[in-house]
Amino acid sequence: MKSVRGWGDACIHNVSSRGMMLASDDPLQAGEYVDIRRGRQVVIGRVIWRRDRFSGIRTQDRISADALVNEPRLEGKPAALDSGGDRRNAPHRMVSEIDAARRMERSRSISSALQFGALCLFGLVAAATIAVQVGNMLAAPSVQIQQALASEAKLAR
């Protein structure tokens, strides 16, 4: 993230079509403009609110959450960080933020897999139920036809 104080790390917590919530060690001020980058994705926005380390950003353009989430991270930072502010605890906090983001991604992945499995299981049960009902429906007339043919065969003898 680039603010008026230069480049710094930030963790994106929530994304909507026109904004996001960020956590950063460099406190942002309401009204300040920021440049957020993830991979090749660039999002420019304005800080609307701030509470402790968290800030609400309103973007100038619509955001594609899927594109932002699926964008691979760059190997290096876009530019050297300015050496302003007290950043002694920043690495520890950012590591915990990154761990939390990874756990959230893993949880999202597991929940997607469970949801897919549940839908597949529901589909299989519905298909089996429909197959049994159709089989029973077709079996009844077939039994009546066989009985009628058998009774006519006995009369014909």
TARA-V14488 format. One record per helix or strand. SS is the DSSP state (alpha for helix, beta for strand). FROM is the first residue (numbers start at 0). TO is the last residue. If there is no record, write none. Layout:
<<SS/FROM/TO> <SS/FROM/TO>>
This chain:
<<beta/1/2> <beta/5/6> <beta/9/15> <beta/18/23> <beta/32/37> <beta/40/50> <beta/53/58> <alpha/64/69> <alpha/89/155>>
